[in-house]
């Protein structure tokens, strides 16, 4: 595609996506959130845009974004939005003759909302994907330009799956945007796609933003669910519990058959874990407060359980 575009994005996923996008597309301007006053270190999209020598406009909220567009300084016909974190008004969408393409990391209408990657792991599903959607004011309800599917490998973590989806997203943008700009590709209603592709998600599901409360392991859940939480929450909010008086973060675990009182310690040689309502959550590695991550056997050797 020879036409320039405006990129909207803020977080780490946006930064990696921008870096890839810049290799194949002309980016007129990057629109992102400003670096918070007390933030230490790099701020993902600002850092990448500076490294690439791209013009940047910063906005803190929906009103700022409306005001930016009202100045009519942007000339691109198309916007691309990934991991932006600001609600976009219809005024901004309509400013671009071709609208704004949002790369959403799920097979819409599955996992609309703020955290689709984490919830695809939490649900235990076997595949997810990327949807290129034309942005509308309603949450993730716009028509679809293209989708790509990604298998969810057993044992995969959120960071690993995120990188796979970033790469898939870039491939879809490369193969779709030019055809859309030329009128070759038309957007299709999300529910029509579900009718055309076997085993495609047909009912809307919704993710949400995680909180610190999600980090507390609840042994009144099945071990299989807790093992998925550990993989899904590995970056944030993590998976925390206490062993005696020692606060720990569980970084890897597996499921073992067995029955016992939920929350009680299970030990077998150099292995240990917790009984749950269904099965045993056997710990592979963990990080005690103030210590480095260590294998479960090393923890047993140094801490009395």
C-alpha positions in Angstrom: 0.0 0.0 0.0 1.5 3.3 -1.1 -0.8 5.5 0.9 0.4 6.6 4.4 -1.5 5.7 7.5 -1.8 6.9 11.1 -1.0 4.5 13.9 -2.8 4.5 17.2 -1.2 2.5 20.0 0.3 2.8 23.5 1.3 -0.5 25.2 4.0 -3.1 24.6 2.0 -5.0 22.0 1.5 -1.7 20.1 5.2 -1.0 20.3 6.2 -4.4 18.8 3.4 -4.1 16.2 4.6 -0.6 15.2 8.1 -1.8 14.7 6.9 -4.5 12.3 4.4 -2.3 10.6 7.0 0.4 9.8 8.9 -2.1 7.6 6.1 -2.4 5.1 4.0 0.8 5.4 4.5 4.5 5.4 3.4 5.9 8.8 2.4 9.6 8.7 2.0 10.0 12.5 2.0 7.9 15.6 -0.8 8.8 18.1 -0.1 7.5 21.6 -0.4 8.4 25.3 2.2 10.6 26.8 4.8 9.2 29.2 3.5 9.6 32.8 5.3 12.2 34.8 6.8 9.8 37.3 7.3 6.8 34.9 10.9 5.4 35.0 12.5 3.9 32.0 11.2 3.7 28.4 7.6 4.1 27.4 7.0 1.5 24.7 5.5 3.3 21.7 7.2 6.6 22.3 10.6 4.8 22.4 10.0 2.8 19.2 8.6 5.9 17.4 11.7 7.9 18.4 14.0 5.1 17.2 12.2 5.0 13.9 12.2 8.7 13.5 8.4 8.9 13.2 6.3 12.0 14.1 4.3 11.6 17.3 1.2 13.1 18.7 0.3 12.4 22.4 -3.3 12.4 23.8 -4.4 11.4 27.3 -8.1 10.8 26.7 -11.0 10.8 24.2 -11.4 14.6 24.4 -7.7 15.1 23.5 -8.1 12.8 20.6 -11.2 14.6 19.3 -9.3 17.9 19.5 -6.3 16.5 17.6 -8.5 15.4 14.7 -10.4 18.7 14.8 -7.2 20.5 13.9 -7.3 18.6 10.5 -3.5 18.2 10.4 -3.6 14.5 9.5 -3.8 13.7 5.8 -4.0 9.9 5.8 -7.1 8.1 4.6 -6.7 5.2 7.0 -5.8 4.6 10.6 -4.5 1.4 12.2 -5.2 0.8 16.0 -3.5 -1.8 18.2 -3.4 -1.8 22.0 -4.3 1.9 22.3 -6.2 2.2 25.6 -8.3 5.2 24.7 -11.9 5.2 23.5 -12.2 6.5 20.0 -15.2 8.6 19.1 -17.2 8.4 15.9 -15.9 11.8 15.0 -12.4 10.4 14.9 -13.4 7.3 13.0 -15.2 9.4 10.4 -12.2 11.7 9.9 -10.5 8.9 8.0 -12.2 8.2 4.6 -11.3 4.5 5.0 -12.0 4.4 8.8 -9.7 2.8 11.4 -8.6 -0.8 11.2 -8.3 -2.4 14.7 -6.2 -5.5 15.0 -7.9 -7.4 17.8 -6.2 -10.5 19.2 -9.1 -13.0 19.2 -11.5 -14.5 16.7 -14.3 -12.0 17.1 -17.0 -12.1 18.4 -15.1 -14.3 20.8 -13.3 -12.4 23.7 -14.4 -8.9 23.0 -12.9 -6.5 25.5 -9.6 -5.6 27.2 -7.7 -8.8 27.6 -8.5 -11.4 25.0 -5.2 -13.3 25.0 -5.2 -14.0 28.7 -8.8 -15.2 28.6 -8.2 -17.5 25.6 -5.6 -19.3 27.8 -7.8 -19.2 30.9 -10.7 -20.8 29.0 -8.6 -23.8 28.0 -9.6 -23.4 24.3 -7.4 -25.0 21.6 -7.1 -22.1 19.2 -7.5 -18.3 19.0 -6.4 -15.8 16.4 -6.4 -12.2 15.1 -9.4 -10.2 13.7 -8.9 -7.1 11.6 -12.0 -5.1 12.4 -13.3 -1.8 11.2 -13.6 0.3 14.3 -17.0 1.3 15.6 -17.9 3.1 18.8 -19.5 -0.1 20.3 -16.9 -2.4 21.9 -15.3 -4.7 19.4 -18.5 -5.0 17.3 -17.3 -3.7 14.0 -17.3 -5.7 10.7 -14.4 -7.9 9.9 -11.9 -7.5 7.1 -9.8 -10.6 7.7 -9.1 -13.2 10.3 -6.2 -15.6 11.0 -6.2 -18.6 13.3 -3.5 -19.6 15.8 -3.3 -22.9 17.7 -2.8 -22.6 21.4 0.0 -25.0 22.3 -0.3 -27.0 25.6 1.7 -25.2 28.3 2.0 -21.9 26.4 2.1 -18.7 28.5 0.5 -15.3 27.8 3.8 -13.7 26.6 4.5 -16.5 24.2 1.1 -16.5 22.7 1.1 -12.7 22.5 4.3 -12.8 20.4 2.7 -15.3 18.1 -0.4 -13.2 17.6 1.7 -10.0 17.0 3.4 -11.8 14.1 0.1 -13.1 12.8 -1.4 -9.6 13.1 1.4 -8.2 11.0 1.0 -10.8 8.3 -2.7 -10.1 8.1 -2.1 -6.3 7.9 0.4 -6.9 5.1 -1.9 -9.0 3.0 -5.1 -7.1 3.7 -4.6 -3.3 3.9 -3.8 -2.7 0.2 -6.8 -4.7 -0.9 -9.0 -2.9 1.4 -7.7 0.5 0.3 -8.3 -0.4 -3.3 -11.8 -1.6 -2.7 -10.9 -5.2 -3.4 -11.8 -6.4 0.2 -15.1 -5.7 1.9 -15.8 -6.0 5.6 -18.2 -8.7 6.8 -20.5 -8.8 9.8 -18.9 -10.8 12.6 -21.8 -13.3 12.8 -21.8 -13.9 9.0 -18.1 -15.0 9.3 -19.2 -17.5 11.9 -21.7 -19.0 9.5 -19.0 -19.4 6.7 -16.2 -21.0 8.7 -16.6 -24.4 10.4 -16.1 -24.4 14.2 -15.7 -20.6 14.2 -16.9 -18.9 17.4 -20.5 -17.8 16.9 -21.5 -16.3 20.3 -20.0 -13.2 21.9 -17.8 -13.7 24.9 -16.2 -10.9 26.9 -12.8 -10.5 28.6 -12.1 -7.9 31.3 -9.2 -6.1 32.8 -7.4 -8.1 35.4 -6.9 -6.9 39.0 -4.5 -7.7 41.8 -7.2 -9.9 43.3 -6.8 -12.2 40.4 -3.3 -13.1 41.5 -4.5 -15.0 44.6 -4.6 -18.7 44.0 -7.9 -20.2 45.2 -7.6 -23.9 45.9 -11.3 -24.2 45.8 -10.9 -24.3 42.1 -9.8 -27.4 40.1 -6.1 -27.8 39.6 -6.5 -27.7 35.9 -7.9 -24.2 36.1 -5.2 -23.0 38.5 -2.5 -24.3 36.2 -4.0 -22.2 33.3 -4.1 -19.2 35.6 -0.4 -19.5 36.4 0.4 -19.5 32.6 -2.1 -16.8 31.8 -1.0 -14.5 34.7 2.8 -15.1 34.4 3.5 -11.4 33.6 0.8 -9.8 35.6 -0.8 -10.1 38.1 1.1 -13.3 38.7 -0.1 -16.2 40.9 0.5 -15.9 44.6 0.0 -18.0 47.7 1.6 -18.6 51.1 3.5 -21.6 52.2 3.6 -21.4 56.0 4.6 -17.8 56.7 6.4 -17.5 53.3 4.8 -15.5 50.5 5.5 -17.0 47.1 4.7 -16.5 43.4 4.1 -19.8 41.6 5.7 -19.6 38.1 5.1 -23.1 36.7 3.0 -26.1 37.8 1.3 -29.2 36.5 -1.7 -31.3 37.4 -1.4 -34.6 39.3 -4.3 -37.0 40.2 -5.2 -37.1 43.8 -7.7 -36.1 46.5 -7.4 -34.1 49.7 -8.6 -31.1 51.5 -8.3 -28.0 49.2 -5.4 -25.8 50.2 -3.5 -28.5 52.2 0.1 -29.3 51.2 0.8 -32.4 49.1 4.3 -33.9 49.1 5.9 -36.8 47.2 9.6 -37.1 47.4 11.1 -33.9 46.0 7.7 -32.8 44.7 5.2 -30.8 46.5 2.0 -28.9 45.7 -1.6 -28.2 46.9 -4.7 -30.3 47.0 -7.6 -28.6 45.1 -11.3 -29.4 44.6 -10.2 -31.6 41.7 -6.7 -32.9 41.5 -3.3 -31.7 42.9 -1.5 -28.6 41.7 2.1 -29.8 41.7 4.6 -27.0 41.8 7.5 -27.0 39.3 9.0 -23.6 40.1 8.3 -20.6 42.3 9.7 -17.3 43.5 9.7 -16.7 47.3 9.4 -13.0 48.3 12.7 -11.3 48.0 14.4 -14.3 46.3 15.1 -15.5 42.8 12.9 -18.0 41.0 13.9 -21.6 41.9 12.8 -25.2 41.2 10.4 -26.8 43.7 13.1 -29.2 44.8 15.4 -26.4 45.7 12.6 -24.7 47.7 12.1 -28.0 49.6 15.8 -28.2 50.4 15.9 -24.7 51.8 12.5 -24.2 53.5 10.7 -26.3 56.0 7.2 -27.3 55.0 
